[in-house]
Structures are given as structure tokens and as C-alpha cells.
């Protein structure tokens, strides 16, 4: 009996050892987990963001997230809000569970901290006074038309309908972007597309806060209800 018991125990260990090496058996990292249990930034970003913003935060259909100027411009609360609630009237969906998405509050915090850890370079902008993220007041469209001619018309045409760069008054384009997205582009530019930031549209003459507000108001005034 003792011999049989010992043989049985040995056989059991052999079976367990072999099963751990069975072909096709997933590794711990490959095992299925509930979506709410995912806590790795790379996995969260790949599953939820890379399709629009690019696998390395660039060269996607949407704005690059590996733009250090953009990450210095947008506050954490605003970045968290965009991920959580999306952007009404645009293709940016809401990802938080409270808004019908799949991500927990903790996962959204992990995305925000991971994006900053991967691509933010705050030291590059020390001593630079960035324009405010939100508009300081209602921009004046009349002064916006004048500011547009000064800073933007050389690329986008005298009426905004396009020149060396595309149209920024096209109804289809304006139906896909929010006023805040317009403001962000005016301030931060699009380095991936060759669009200069607020300091470089007219070298030596950065746009003022009022001019930024006004240009955004003028562009947005072409949006059709």
C-alpha cells in the first residue's frame, strides 16, 4: 500500500509538471481578465486609444498625444474629463463606466498618468507663459477676422477656405471639432502636420490671449447649426 501510495504521488507530480508545459497553455500574462481588472498602461492605451491616437501616441487619425507642448497645455482634470466624458459633437467617445464606457475611474487615472510619464517634458517649458487652456471670455468675431488675416491667412487663405493648408471653415471639418479643439490647435499647433504653435505663426509676434480667443470665435462662427 505504501508503495502504491508513493507511486501515485509521484505520478500526480509528473502529471502536474507536464500539464504546466502543455502546448497552447496561456502564460499568466495571456490569461483572460475582466476588462475592469486591466491595470497595465500599455494594454489600456493599446485597447482604448491607439486606434485613433497612434500606437506610440502619434501618426493616428486624431491629435498626437506624444506632443509635450500639448501635455503642458492641457491640465490633468481636463485630460481626465475628455477621456471620461468624450467630446460632444466629435468622434471622441466617452470611456468612463458612468457615461456608458468600459473604463473604471482608476483605469482613467492610469491612462492620464501613463500618457504624462511616457511623453510629457515639463522642463522644456519652464519660464514659458502658456495661454490658458480655456477661453478667458467670449471672443470678438470682428477682431478675430483681423487677427486671422495677420496670423493664419498665409496658410489657410484669406477667407479660411484653404491655401497651402486646408480649409478651416469647411462645414464638415467644423462639425467634427469642438471649440476647445480649435483653441488647442491655435495654441499648440499640430507639429505632426507642420502647423506652428501660437508663438510661431508670425515669428517674433506670439498671439495674445485676446487674439487667440478672437480667432477661435471667428472660425467657430462659420459652423452651421
PyMOL CGO cylinders between C-alpha atoms (Angstrom):
from pymol import cmd
from pymol.cgo import CYLINDER

trace = [
    CYLINDER, 0.00, 0.00, 0.00, 2.80, 2.34, 0.89, 0.3, 1, 1, 1, 1, 1, 1,
    CYLINDER, 2.80, 2.34, 0.89, 4.49, 1.62, -2.41, 0.3, 1, 1, 1, 1, 1, 1,
    CYLINDER, 4.49, 1.62, -2.41, 1.31, 2.25, -4.33, 0.3, 1, 1, 1, 1, 1, 1,
    CYLINDER, 1.31, 2.25, -4.33, 0.68, 5.49, -2.50, 0.3, 1, 1, 1, 1, 1, 1,
    CYLINDER, 0.68, 5.49, -2.50, 4.18, 6.70, -3.20, 0.3, 1, 1, 1, 1, 1, 1,
    CYLINDER, 4.18, 6.70, -3.20, 3.87, 5.74, -6.85, 0.3, 1, 1, 1, 1, 1, 1,
    CYLINDER, 3.87, 5.74, -6.85, 0.56, 7.55, -7.05, 0.3, 1, 1, 1, 1, 1, 1,
    CYLINDER, 0.56, 7.55, -7.05, 2.03, 10.68, -5.54, 0.3, 1, 1, 1, 1, 1, 1,
    CYLINDER, 2.03, 10.68, -5.54, 4.96, 10.58, -7.95, 0.3, 1, 1, 1, 1, 1, 1,
    CYLINDER, 4.96, 10.58, -7.95, 2.59, 10.11, -10.89, 0.3, 1, 1, 1, 1, 1, 1,
    CYLINDER, 2.59, 10.11, -10.89, 0.49, 13.05, -9.75, 0.3, 1, 1, 1, 1, 1, 1,
    CYLINDER, 0.49, 13.05, -9.75, 3.52, 15.34, -9.61, 0.3, 1, 1, 1, 1, 1, 1,
    CYLINDER, 3.52, 15.34, -9.61, 4.60, 14.20, -13.04, 0.3, 1, 1, 1, 1, 1, 1,
    CYLINDER, 4.60, 14.20, -13.04, 1.17, 14.94, -14.45, 0.3, 1, 1, 1, 1, 1, 1,
    CYLINDER, 1.17, 14.94, -14.45, 1.11, 18.39, -12.88, 0.3, 1, 1, 1, 1, 1, 1,
    CYLINDER, 1.11, 18.39, -12.88, 4.59, 19.12, -14.19, 0.3, 1, 1, 1, 1, 1, 1,
    CYLINDER, 4.59, 19.12, -14.19, 3.66, 18.03, -17.70, 0.3, 1, 1, 1, 1, 1, 1,
    CYLINDER, 3.66, 18.03, -17.70, 0.38, 19.98, -17.72, 0.3, 1, 1, 1, 1, 1, 1,
    CYLINDER, 0.38, 19.98, -17.72, 2.29, 23.16, -16.96, 0.3, 1, 1, 1, 1, 1, 1,
    CYLINDER, 2.29, 23.16, -16.96, 4.10, 22.69, -20.25, 0.3, 1, 1, 1, 1, 1, 1,
    CYLINDER, 4.10, 22.69, -20.25, 1.18, 21.62, -22.43, 0.3, 1, 1, 1, 1, 1, 1,
    CYLINDER, 1.18, 21.62, -22.43, 1.26, 23.18, -25.92, 0.3, 1, 1, 1, 1, 1, 1,
    CYLINDER, 1.26, 23.18, -25.92, -1.10, 26.14, -26.23, 0.3, 1, 1, 1, 1, 1, 1,
    CYLINDER, -1.10, 26.14, -26.23, -1.44, 26.71, -22.49, 0.3, 1, 1, 1, 1, 1, 1,
    CYLINDER, -1.44, 26.71, -22.49, -1.56, 30.51, -21.95, 0.3, 1, 1, 1, 1, 1, 1,
    CYLINDER, -1.56, 30.51, -21.95, 1.02, 32.24, -19.81, 0.3, 1, 1, 1, 1, 1, 1,
    CYLINDER, 1.02, 32.24, -19.81, -0.11, 34.26, -16.83, 0.3, 1, 1, 1, 1, 1, 1,
    CYLINDER, -0.11, 34.26, -16.83, 0.07, 37.43, -18.94, 0.3, 1, 1, 1, 1, 1, 1,
    CYLINDER, 0.07, 37.43, -18.94, -2.06, 35.80, -21.65, 0.3, 1, 1, 1, 1, 1, 1,
    CYLINDER, -2.06, 35.80, -21.65, -4.85, 34.63, -19.36, 0.3, 1, 1, 1, 1, 1, 1,
    CYLINDER, -4.85, 34.63, -19.36, -8.23, 36.28, -19.81, 0.3, 1, 1, 1, 1, 1, 1,
    CYLINDER, -8.23, 36.28, -19.81, -9.05, 39.03, -17.34, 0.3, 1, 1, 1, 1, 1, 1,
    CYLINDER, -9.05, 39.03, -17.34, -12.19, 41.06, -16.90, 0.3, 1, 1, 1, 1, 1, 1,
    CYLINDER, -12.19, 41.06, -16.90, -11.78, 44.45, -18.65, 0.3, 1, 1, 1, 1, 1, 1,
    CYLINDER, -11.78, 44.45, -18.65, -12.13, 46.26, -15.31, 0.3, 1, 1, 1, 1, 1, 1,
    CYLINDER, -12.13, 46.26, -15.31, -9.13, 44.31, -13.95, 0.3, 1, 1, 1, 1, 1, 1,
    CYLINDER, -9.13, 44.31, -13.95, -6.63, 45.53, -16.55, 0.3, 1, 1, 1, 1, 1, 1,
    CYLINDER, -6.63, 45.53, -16.55, -4.10, 47.80, -14.83, 0.3, 1, 1, 1, 1, 1, 1,
    CYLINDER, -4.10, 47.80, -14.83, -1.20, 47.95, -17.30, 0.3, 1, 1, 1, 1, 1, 1,
    CYLINDER, -1.20, 47.95, -17.30, -0.88, 51.31, -19.07, 0.3, 1, 1, 1, 1, 1, 1,
    CYLINDER, -0.88, 51.31, -19.07, 0.38, 49.85, -22.35, 0.3, 1, 1, 1, 1, 1, 1,
    CYLINDER, 0.38, 49.85, -22.35, -2.51, 47.40, -22.51, 0.3, 1, 1, 1, 1, 1, 1,
    CYLINDER, -2.51, 47.40, -22.51, -5.08, 50.06, -21.60, 0.3, 1, 1, 1, 1, 1, 1,
    CYLINDER, -5.08, 50.06, -21.60, -3.68, 52.50, -24.16, 0.3, 1, 1, 1, 1, 1, 1,
    CYLINDER, -3.68, 52.50, -24.16, -3.47, 49.88, -26.92, 0.3, 1, 1, 1, 1, 1, 1,
    CYLINDER, -3.47, 49.88, -26.92, -7.06, 48.72, -26.35, 0.3, 1, 1, 1, 1, 1, 1,
    CYLINDER, -7.06, 48.72, -26.35, -8.68, 52.14, -25.99, 0.3, 1, 1, 1, 1, 1, 1,
    CYLINDER, -8.68, 52.14, -25.99, -6.54, 54.90, -27.53, 0.3, 1, 1, 1, 1, 1, 1,
    CYLINDER, -6.54, 54.90, -27.53, -4.07, 53.64, -30.12, 0.3, 1, 1, 1, 1, 1, 1,
    CYLINDER, -4.07, 53.64, -30.12, -6.69, 53.19, -32.84, 0.3, 1, 1, 1, 1, 1, 1,
    CYLINDER, -6.69, 53.19, -32.84, -7.17, 56.96, -33.13, 0.3, 1, 1, 1, 1, 1, 1,
    CYLINDER, -7.17, 56.96, -33.13, -4.05, 58.46, -31.50, 0.3, 1, 1, 1, 1, 1, 1,
    CYLINDER, -4.05, 58.46, -31.50, -1.44, 56.05, -32.86, 0.3, 1, 1, 1, 1, 1, 1,
    CYLINDER, -1.44, 56.05, -32.86, 0.45, 53.17, -31.26, 0.3, 1, 1, 1, 1, 1, 1,
    CYLINDER, 0.45, 53.17, -31.26, 3.17, 55.49, -29.96, 0.3, 1, 1, 1, 1, 1, 1,
    CYLINDER, 3.17, 55.49, -29.96, 0.87, 58.44, -29.41, 0.3, 1, 1, 1, 1, 1, 1,
    CYLINDER, 0.87, 58.44, -29.41, 1.49, 59.79, -32.90, 0.3, 1, 1, 1, 1, 1, 1,
    CYLINDER, 1.49, 59.79, -32.90, 0.56, 59.37, -36.55, 0.3, 1, 1, 1, 1, 1, 1,
    CYLINDER, 0.56, 59.37, -36.55, -3.03, 58.46, -35.80, 0.3, 1, 1, 1, 1, 1, 1,
    CYLINDER, -3.03, 58.46, -35.80, -6.20, 59.99, -37.19, 0.3, 1, 1, 1, 1, 1, 1,
    CYLINDER, -6.20, 59.99, -37.19, -6.60, 62.13, -34.05, 0.3, 1, 1, 1, 1, 1, 1,
    CYLINDER, -6.60, 62.13, -34.05, -4.26, 64.56, -32.30, 0.3, 1, 1, 1, 1, 1, 1,
    CYLINDER, -4.26, 64.56, -32.30, -0.86, 63.23, -31.26, 0.3, 1, 1, 1, 1, 1, 1,
    CYLINDER, -0.86, 63.23, -31.26, -0.64, 62.54, -27.55, 0.3, 1, 1, 1, 1, 1, 1,
    CYLINDER, -0.64, 62.54, -27.55, 3.15, 62.36, -27.52, 0.3, 1, 1, 1, 1, 1, 1,
    CYLINDER, 3.15, 62.36, -27.52, 3.26, 66.14, -28.08, 0.3, 1, 1, 1, 1, 1, 1,
    CYLINDER, 3.26, 66.14, -28.08, 4.98, 67.56, -24.99, 0.3, 1, 1, 1, 1, 1, 1,
    CYLINDER, 4.98, 67.56, -24.99, 3.61, 71.07, -25.64, 0.3, 1, 1, 1, 1, 1, 1,
    CYLINDER, 3.61, 71.07, -25.64, 0.06, 69.73, -25.74, 0.3, 1, 1, 1, 1, 1, 1,
    CYLINDER, 0.06, 69.73, -25.74, 0.61, 67.85, -22.48, 0.3, 1, 1, 1, 1, 1, 1,
    CYLINDER, 0.61, 67.85, -22.48, 1.94, 71.02, -20.84, 0.3, 1, 1, 1, 1, 1, 1,
    CYLINDER, 1.94, 71.02, -20.84, -1.08, 72.95, -22.12, 0.3, 1, 1, 1, 1, 1, 1,
    CYLINDER, -1.08, 72.95, -22.12, -3.88, 70.62, -21.03, 0.3, 1, 1, 1, 1, 1, 1,
    CYLINDER, -3.88, 70.62, -21.03, -4.44, 70.24, -17.24, 0.3, 1, 1, 1, 1, 1, 1,
    CYLINDER, -4.44, 70.24, -17.24, -4.87, 66.80, -15.67, 0.3, 1, 1, 1, 1, 1, 1,
    CYLINDER, -4.87, 66.80, -15.67, -8.53, 67.49, -14.86, 0.3, 1, 1, 1, 1, 1, 1,
    CYLINDER, -8.53, 67.49, -14.86, -9.27, 68.41, -18.47, 0.3, 1, 1, 1, 1, 1, 1,
    CYLINDER, -9.27, 68.41, -18.47, -7.45, 65.36, -19.84, 0.3, 1, 1, 1, 1, 1, 1,
    CYLINDER, -7.45, 65.36, -19.84, -9.34, 63.14, -17.41, 0.3, 1, 1, 1, 1, 1, 1,
    CYLINDER, -9.34, 63.14, -17.41, -12.62, 64.80, -18.39, 0.3, 1, 1, 1, 1, 1, 1,
    CYLINDER, -12.62, 64.80, -18.39, -12.01, 64.23, -22.10, 0.3, 1, 1, 1, 1, 1, 1,
    CYLINDER, -12.01, 64.23, -22.10, -11.28, 60.53, -21.56, 0.3, 1, 1, 1, 1, 1, 1,
    CYLINDER, -11.28, 60.53, -21.56, -14.20, 60.10, -19.18, 0.3, 1, 1, 1, 1, 1, 1,
    CYLINDER, -14.20, 60.10, -19.18, -16.90, 62.07, -20.99, 0.3, 1, 1, 1, 1, 1, 1,
    CYLINDER, -16.90, 62.07, -20.99, -15.62, 62.32, -24.56, 0.3, 1, 1, 1, 1, 1, 1,
    CYLINDER, -15.62, 62.32, -24.56, -16.29, 65.37, -26.71, 0.3, 1, 1, 1, 1, 1, 1,
    CYLINDER, -16.29, 65.37, -26.71, -19.87, 66.08, -27.73, 0.3, 1, 1, 1, 1, 1, 1,
    CYLINDER, -19.87, 66.08, -27.73, -20.25, 66.58, -31.45, 0.3, 1, 1, 1, 1, 1, 1,
    CYLINDER, -20.25, 66.58, -31.45, -16.96, 64.84, -32.25, 0.3, 1, 1, 1, 1, 1, 1,
    CYLINDER, -16.96, 64.84, -32.25, -15.73, 61.29, -32.75, 0.3, 1, 1, 1, 1, 1, 1,
    CYLINDER, -15.73, 61.29, -32.75, -14.13, 61.20, -29.29, 0.3, 1, 1, 1, 1, 1, 1,
    CYLINDER, -14.13, 61.20, -29.29, -16.29, 58.77, -27.25, 0.3, 1, 1, 1, 1, 1, 1,
    CYLINDER, -16.29, 58.77, -27.25, -16.86, 58.64, -23.51, 0.3, 1, 1, 1, 1, 1, 1,
    CYLINDER, -16.86, 58.64, -23.51, -14.85, 55.86, -21.86, 0.3, 1, 1, 1, 1, 1, 1,
    CYLINDER, -14.85, 55.86, -21.86, -15.98, 56.02, -18.23, 0.3, 1, 1, 1, 1, 1, 1,
    CYLINDER, -15.98, 56.02, -18.23, -18.43, 53.42, -16.97, 0.3, 1, 1, 1, 1, 1, 1,
    CYLINDER, -18.43, 53.42, -16.97, -20.70, 56.19, -15.64, 0.3, 1, 1, 1, 1, 1, 1,
    CYLINDER, -20.70, 56.19, -15.64, -21.02, 57.55, -19.20, 0.3, 1, 1, 1, 1, 1, 1,
    CYLINDER, -21.02, 57.55, -19.20, -21.60, 54.16, -20.80, 0.3, 1, 1, 1, 1, 1, 1,
    CYLINDER, -21.60, 54.16, -20.80, -17.99, 53.22, -21.47, 0.3, 1, 1, 1, 1, 1, 1,
    CYLINDER, -17.99, 53.22, -21.47, -15.91, 50.38, -20.09, 0.3, 1, 1, 1, 1, 1, 1,
    CYLINDER, -15.91, 50.38, -20.09, -13.18, 52.05, -18.01, 0.3, 1, 1, 1, 1, 1, 1,
    CYLINDER, -13.18, 52.05, -18.01, -13.16, 52.49, -14.26, 0.3, 1, 1, 1, 1, 1, 1,
    CYLINDER, -13.16, 52.49, -14.26, -12.06, 55.75, -12.63, 0.3, 1, 1, 1, 1, 1, 1,
    CYLINDER, -12.06, 55.75, -12.63, -8.80, 54.04, -11.62, 0.3, 1, 1, 1, 1, 1, 1,
    CYLINDER, -8.80, 54.04, -11.62, -8.10, 52.95, -15.21, 0.3, 1, 1, 1, 1, 1, 1,
    CYLINDER, -8.10, 52.95, -15.21, -8.68, 56.50, -16.47, 0.3, 1, 1, 1, 1, 1, 1,
    CYLINDER, -8.68, 56.50, -16.47, -6.24, 57.79, -13.86, 0.3, 1, 1, 1, 1, 1, 1,
    CYLINDER, -6.24, 57.79, -13.86, -3.72, 55.19, -15.05, 0.3, 1, 1, 1, 1, 1, 1,
    CYLINDER, -3.72, 55.19, -15.05, -4.14, 56.39, -18.64, 0.3, 1, 1, 1, 1, 1, 1,
    CYLINDER, -4.14, 56.39, -18.64, -3.60, 60.03, -17.65, 0.3, 1, 1, 1, 1, 1, 1,
    CYLINDER, -3.60, 60.03, -17.65, -0.51, 59.28, -15.55, 0.3, 1, 1, 1, 1, 1, 1,
    CYLINDER, -0.51, 59.28, -15.55, 0.84, 56.87, -18.18, 0.3, 1, 1, 1, 1, 1, 1,
    CYLINDER, 0.84, 56.87, -18.18, 0.44, 59.37, -21.01, 0.3, 1, 1, 1, 1, 1, 1,
    CYLINDER, 0.44, 59.37, -21.01, 2.30, 62.00, -19.00, 0.3, 1, 1, 1, 1, 1, 1,
    CYLINDER, 2.30, 62.00, -19.00, 5.03, 59.58, -17.88, 0.3, 1, 1, 1, 1, 1, 1,
    CYLINDER, 5.03, 59.58, -17.88, 5.57, 58.44, -21.48, 0.3, 1, 1, 1, 1, 1, 1,
    CYLINDER, 5.57, 58.44, -21.48, 5.52, 61.73, -23.39, 0.3, 1, 1, 1, 1, 1, 1,
    CYLINDER, 5.52, 61.73, -23.39, 5.42, 64.80, -21.14, 0.3, 1, 1, 1, 1, 1, 1,
    CYLINDER, 5.42, 64.80, -21.14, 8.55, 67.01, -20.93, 0.3, 1, 1, 1, 1, 1, 1,
    CYLINDER, 8.55, 67.01, -20.93, 7.65, 69.79, -18.47, 0.3, 1, 1, 1, 1, 1, 1,
    CYLINDER, 7.65, 69.79, -18.47, 11.25, 71.02, -18.21, 0.3, 1, 1, 1, 1, 1, 1,
    CYLINDER, 11.25, 71.02, -18.21, 11.09, 72.08, -21.87, 0.3, 1, 1, 1, 1, 1, 1,
    CYLINDER, 11.09, 72.08, -21.87, 8.55, 74.77, -21.00, 0.3, 1, 1, 1, 1, 1, 1,
    CYLINDER, 8.55, 74.77, -21.00, 9.93, 76.22, -17.78, 0.3, 1, 1, 1, 1, 1, 1,
    CYLINDER, 9.93, 76.22, -17.78, 9.73, 80.01, -17.92, 0.3, 1, 1, 1, 1, 1, 1,
    CYLINDER, 9.73, 80.01, -17.92, 7.27, 79.97, -20.84, 0.3, 1, 1, 1, 1, 1, 1,
    CYLINDER, 7.27, 79.97, -20.84, 3.89, 81.56, -20.13, 0.3, 1, 1, 1, 1, 1, 1,
    CYLINDER, 3.89, 81.56, -20.13, 1.40, 79.27, -21.81, 0.3, 1, 1, 1, 1, 1, 1,
    CYLINDER, 1.40, 79.27, -21.81, -2.01, 80.66, -22.79, 0.3, 1, 1, 1, 1, 1, 1,
    CYLINDER, -2.01, 80.66, -22.79, -4.87, 79.42, -20.62, 0.3, 1, 1, 1, 1, 1, 1,
    CYLINDER, -4.87, 79.42, -20.62, -6.46, 76.14, -21.61, 0.3, 1, 1, 1, 1, 1, 1,
    CYLINDER, -6.46, 76.14, -21.61, -9.99, 77.60, -21.58, 0.3, 1, 1, 1, 1, 1, 1,
    CYLINDER, -9.99, 77.60, -21.58, -11.08, 80.82, -23.24, 0.3, 1, 1, 1, 1, 1, 1,
    CYLINDER, -11.08, 80.82, -23.24, -10.84, 83.84, -20.95, 0.3, 1, 1, 1, 1, 1, 1,
    CYLINDER, -10.84, 83.84, -20.95, -14.09, 85.26, -22.28, 0.3, 1, 1, 1, 1, 1, 1,
    CYLINDER, -14.09, 85.26, -22.28, -16.27, 85.48, -25.35, 0.3, 1, 1, 1, 1, 1, 1,
    CYLINDER, -16.27, 85.48, -25.35, -14.04, 86.23, -28.32, 0.3, 1, 1, 1, 1, 1, 1,
    CYLINDER, -14.04, 86.23, -28.32, -14.95, 89.06, -30.65, 0.3, 1, 1, 1, 1, 1, 1,
    CYLINDER, -14.95, 89.06, -30.65, -15.51, 87.77, -34.18, 0.3, 1, 1, 1, 1, 1, 1,
    CYLINDER, -15.51, 87.77, -34.18, -14.75, 91.14, -35.79, 0.3, 1, 1, 1, 1, 1, 1,
    CYLINDER, -14.75, 91.14, -35.79, -11.33, 91.39, -34.15, 0.3, 1, 1, 1, 1, 1, 1,
    CYLINDER, -11.33, 91.39, -34.15, -10.94, 87.68, -34.83, 0.3, 1, 1, 1, 1, 1, 1,
    CYLINDER, -10.94, 87.68, -34.83, -11.26, 88.31, -38.56, 0.3, 1, 1, 1, 1, 1, 1,
    CYLINDER, -11.26, 88.31, -38.56, -8.43, 90.84, -38.32, 0.3, 1, 1, 1, 1, 1, 1,
    CYLINDER, -8.43, 90.84, -38.32, -6.24, 88.56, -36.20, 0.3, 1, 1, 1, 1, 1, 1,
    CYLINDER, -6.24, 88.56, -36.20, -6.92, 85.72, -38.64, 0.3, 1, 1, 1, 1, 1, 1,
    CYLINDER, -6.92, 85.72, -38.64, -5.56, 87.79, -41.52, 0.3, 1, 1, 1, 1, 1, 1,
    CYLINDER, -5.56, 87.79, -41.52, -2.42, 88.54, -39.51, 0.3, 1, 1, 1, 1, 1, 1,
    CYLINDER, -2.42, 88.54, -39.51, -1.60, 85.08, -38.22, 0.3, 1, 1, 1, 1, 1, 1,
    CYLINDER, -1.60, 85.08, -38.22, -3.41, 82.47, -40.29, 0.3, 1, 1, 1, 1, 1, 1,
    CYLINDER, -3.41, 82.47, -40.29, -4.31, 83.62, -43.79, 0.3, 1, 1, 1, 1, 1, 1,
    CYLINDER, -4.31, 83.62, -43.79, -0.87, 82.97, -45.31, 0.3, 1, 1, 1, 1, 1, 1,
    CYLINDER, -0.87, 82.97, -45.31, -1.53, 79.23, -45.00, 0.3, 1, 1, 1, 1, 1, 1,
    CYLINDER, -1.53, 79.23, -45.00, -5.32, 78.87, -44.84, 0.3, 1, 1, 1, 1, 1, 1,
    CYLINDER, -5.32, 78.87, -44.84, -6.26, 81.54, -47.40, 0.3, 1, 1, 1, 1, 1, 1,
    CYLINDER, -6.26, 81.54, -47.40, -7.73, 85.00, -46.96, 0.3, 1, 1, 1, 1, 1, 1,
    CYLINDER, -7.73, 85.00, -46.96, -11.22, 83.61, -46.33, 0.3, 1, 1, 1, 1, 1, 1,
    CYLINDER, -11.22, 83.61, -46.33, -10.18, 80.44, -44.47, 0.3, 1, 1, 1, 1, 1, 1,
    CYLINDER, -10.18, 80.44, -44.47, -11.19, 78.22, -47.38, 0.3, 1, 1, 1, 1, 1, 1,
    CYLINDER, -11.19, 78.22, -47.38, -7.67, 76.88, -47.87, 0.3, 1, 1, 1, 1, 1, 1,
    CYLINDER, -7.67, 76.88, -47.87, -4.30, 77.70, -49.32, 0.3, 1, 1, 1, 1, 1, 1,
    CYLINDER, -4.30, 77.70, -49.32, -1.10, 75.77, -48.72, 0.3, 1, 1, 1, 1, 1, 1,
    CYLINDER, -1.10, 75.77, -48.72, -3.00, 74.29, -45.76, 0.3, 1, 1, 1, 1, 1, 1,
    CYLINDER, -3.00, 74.29, -45.76, -6.59, 73.04, -45.73, 0.3, 1, 1, 1, 1, 1, 1,
    CYLINDER, -6.59, 73.04, -45.73, -9.85, 74.86, -45.17, 0.3, 1, 1, 1, 1, 1, 1,
    CYLINDER, -9.85, 74.86, -45.17, -10.72, 75.68, -41.58, 0.3, 1, 1, 1, 1, 1, 1,
    CYLINDER, -10.72, 75.68, -41.58, -14.22, 76.95, -42.36, 0.3, 1, 1, 1, 1, 1, 1,
    CYLINDER, -14.22, 76.95, -42.36, -15.42, 73.81, -44.12, 0.3, 1, 1, 1, 1, 1, 1,
    CYLINDER, -15.42, 73.81, -44.12, -18.73, 72.74, -42.52, 0.3, 1, 1, 1, 1, 1, 1,
    CYLINDER, -18.73, 72.74, -42.52, -17.72, 69.08, -42.46, 0.3, 1, 1, 1, 1, 1, 1,
    CYLINDER, -17.72, 69.08, -42.46, -14.50, 69.91, -40.64, 0.3, 1, 1, 1, 1, 1, 1,
    CYLINDER, -14.50, 69.91, -40.64, -16.24, 72.18, -38.14, 0.3, 1, 1, 1, 1, 1, 1,
    CYLINDER, -16.24, 72.18, -38.14, -18.88, 69.55, -37.46, 0.3, 1, 1, 1, 1, 1, 1,
    CYLINDER, -18.88, 69.55, -37.46, -16.13, 67.20, -36.22, 0.3, 1, 1, 1, 1, 1, 1,
    CYLINDER, -16.13, 67.20, -36.22, -14.25, 69.55, -33.87, 0.3, 1, 1, 1, 1, 1, 1,
    CYLINDER, -14.25, 69.55, -33.87, -15.26, 71.37, -30.71, 0.3, 1, 1, 1, 1, 1, 1,
    CYLINDER, -15.26, 71.37, -30.71, -14.43, 74.99, -29.93, 0.3, 1, 1, 1, 1, 1, 1,
    CYLINDER, -14.43, 74.99, -29.93, -11.91, 73.72, -27.39, 0.3, 1, 1, 1, 1, 1, 1,
    CYLINDER, -11.91, 73.72, -27.39, -10.24, 71.58, -30.06, 0.3, 1, 1, 1, 1, 1, 1,
    CYLINDER, -10.24, 71.58, -30.06, -9.98, 74.67, -32.29, 0.3, 1, 1, 1, 1, 1, 1,
    CYLINDER, -9.98, 74.67, -32.29, -8.43, 76.60, -29.42, 0.3, 1, 1, 1, 1, 1, 1,
    CYLINDER, -8.43, 76.60, -29.42, -5.98, 73.82, -28.68, 0.3, 1, 1, 1, 1, 1, 1,
    CYLINDER, -5.98, 73.82, -28.68, -4.86, 73.75, -32.30, 0.3, 1, 1, 1, 1, 1, 1,
    CYLINDER, -4.86, 73.75, -32.30, -4.41, 77.54, -32.43, 0.3, 1, 1, 1, 1, 1, 1,
    CYLINDER, -4.41, 77.54, -32.43, -2.30, 77.46, -29.25, 0.3, 1, 1, 1, 1, 1, 1,
    CYLINDER, -2.30, 77.46, -29.25, -0.42, 74.17, -29.54, 0.3, 1, 1, 1, 1, 1, 1,
    CYLINDER, -0.42, 74.17, -29.54, -0.39, 73.76, -33.30, 0.3, 1, 1, 1, 1, 1, 1,
    CYLINDER, -0.39, 73.76, -33.30, -0.02, 70.34, -34.91, 0.3, 1, 1, 1, 1, 1, 1,
    CYLINDER, -0.02, 70.34, -34.91, 3.69, 69.51, -35.10, 0.3, 1, 1, 1, 1, 1, 1,
    CYLINDER, 3.69, 69.51, -35.10, 2.80, 66.28, -36.89, 0.3, 1, 1, 1, 1, 1, 1,
    CYLINDER, 2.80, 66.28, -36.89, 1.14, 68.28, -39.67, 0.3, 1, 1, 1, 1, 1, 1,
    CYLINDER, 1.14, 68.28, -39.67, 3.54, 71.24, -39.74, 0.3, 1, 1, 1, 1, 1, 1,
    CYLINDER, 3.54, 71.24, -39.74, 1.07, 73.60, -38.05, 0.3, 1, 1, 1, 1, 1, 1,
    CYLINDER, 1.07, 73.60, -38.05, 3.01, 76.12, -35.88, 0.3, 1, 1, 1, 1, 1, 1,
    CYLINDER, 3.01, 76.12, -35.88, 2.01, 76.98, -32.32, 0.3, 1, 1, 1, 1, 1, 1,
    CYLINDER, 2.01, 76.98, -32.32, 0.84, 80.38, -31.08, 0.3, 1, 1, 1, 1, 1, 1,
    CYLINDER, 0.84, 80.38, -31.08, 4.42, 81.70, -30.90, 0.3, 1, 1, 1, 1, 1, 1,
    CYLINDER, 4.42, 81.70, -30.90, 5.43, 80.85, -34.44, 0.3, 1, 1, 1, 1, 1, 1,
    CYLINDER, 5.43, 80.85, -34.44, 2.59, 81.82, -36.78, 0.3, 1, 1, 1, 1, 1, 1,
    CYLINDER, 2.59, 81.82, -36.78, 4.27, 85.22, -37.15, 0.3, 1, 1, 1, 1, 1, 1,
    CYLINDER, 4.27, 85.22, -37.15, 7.88, 84.90, -35.95, 0.3, 1, 1, 1, 1, 1, 1,
    CYLINDER, 7.88, 84.90, -35.95, 8.67, 87.35, -33.17, 0.3, 1, 1, 1, 1, 1, 1,
    CYLINDER, 8.67, 87.35, -33.17, 4.99, 88.13, -32.57, 0.3, 1, 1, 1, 1, 1, 1,
    CYLINDER, 4.99, 88.13, -32.57, 3.26, 85.50, -30.43, 0.3, 1, 1, 1, 1, 1, 1,
    CYLINDER, 3.26, 85.50, -30.43, -0.52, 85.71, -30.36, 0.3, 1, 1, 1, 1, 1, 1,
    CYLINDER, -0.52, 85.71, -30.36, -2.03, 87.36, -27.30, 0.3, 1, 1, 1, 1, 1, 1,
    CYLINDER, -2.03, 87.36, -27.30, -4.71, 85.72, -25.18, 0.3, 1, 1, 1, 1, 1, 1,
    CYLINDER, -4.71, 85.72, -25.18, -7.32, 88.07, -26.69, 0.3, 1, 1, 1, 1, 1, 1,
    CYLINDER, -7.32, 88.07, -26.69, -6.22, 87.30, -30.24, 0.3, 1, 1, 1, 1, 1, 1,
    CYLINDER, -6.22, 87.30, -30.24, -6.45, 83.56, -29.59, 0.3, 1, 1, 1, 1, 1, 1,
    CYLINDER, -6.45, 83.56, -29.59, -9.96, 83.96, -28.17, 0.3, 1, 1, 1, 1, 1, 1,
    CYLINDER, -9.96, 83.96, -28.17, -10.99, 86.10, -31.13, 0.3, 1, 1, 1, 1, 1, 1,
    CYLINDER, -10.99, 86.10, -31.13, -9.57, 83.83, -33.85, 0.3, 1, 1, 1, 1, 1, 1,
    CYLINDER, -9.57, 83.83, -33.85, -11.31, 80.81, -32.33, 0.3, 1, 1, 1, 1, 1, 1,
    CYLINDER, -11.31, 80.81, -32.33, -14.60, 82.75, -32.17, 0.3, 1, 1, 1, 1, 1, 1,
    CYLINDER, -14.60, 82.75, -32.17, -14.23, 83.79, -35.82, 0.3, 1, 1, 1, 1, 1, 1,
    CYLINDER, -14.23, 83.79, -35.82, -13.54, 80.24, -37.00, 0.3, 1, 1, 1, 1, 1, 1,
    CYLINDER, -13.54, 80.24, -37.00, -16.39, 78.83, -34.90, 0.3, 1, 1, 1, 1, 1, 1,
    CYLINDER, -16.39, 78.83, -34.90, -18.79, 81.45, -36.30, 0.3, 1, 1, 1, 1, 1, 1,
    CYLINDER, -18.79, 81.45, -36.30, -18.67, 79.56, -39.62, 0.3, 1, 1, 1, 1, 1, 1,
    CYLINDER, -18.67, 79.56, -39.62, -20.10, 76.42, -38.00, 0.3, 1, 1, 1, 1, 1, 1,
    CYLINDER, -20.10, 76.42, -38.00, -23.57, 75.60, -39.25, 0.3, 1, 1, 1, 1, 1, 1,
    CYLINDER, -23.57, 75.60, -39.25, -26.20, 74.69, -36.66, 0.3, 1, 1, 1, 1, 1, 1,
]
cmd.load_cgo(trace, "trace")
